[in-house]
Amino acid sequence: MSDETLFKTMLFDFFGDLLTEKQYEYYDLYHNEDYSLSEIAAKAGISRQGVYDIISRAEKSLAQMERKTGVVRKWLDTRVELEQASRIARELLRSLNDKKNPTDLAKQLIVSLDEIGKS
């Protein structure tokens, strides 16, 4: 899955309920169910251009909500920080098992967790 596709899916997951009913349905069919514009148009009984316009408006609305709130970006950043903290914790555990000095790793873990707390 491309980064753009993942980002659009996340925008929909976070903000999709704020779209109109048609925007929600057509966006979901197009981006998540992999329907073509023509298939959605036939199902909805409107033109392909009409479907395209509704999906475009939905995409603009979702992008605008993200620009205003930054929720998806914050979530992604927090996820990266949590993965880093998890990696450090695993290294710390290994160092304890290997009887190495875990102090530096413990300090790194505290810094990572503090950064997550600031998010």
Helices and strands as residue ranges (DSSP letters): H 3-15, G 16-18, H 21-27, I 28-32, H 37-44, H 48-69, H 71-97, H 103-118
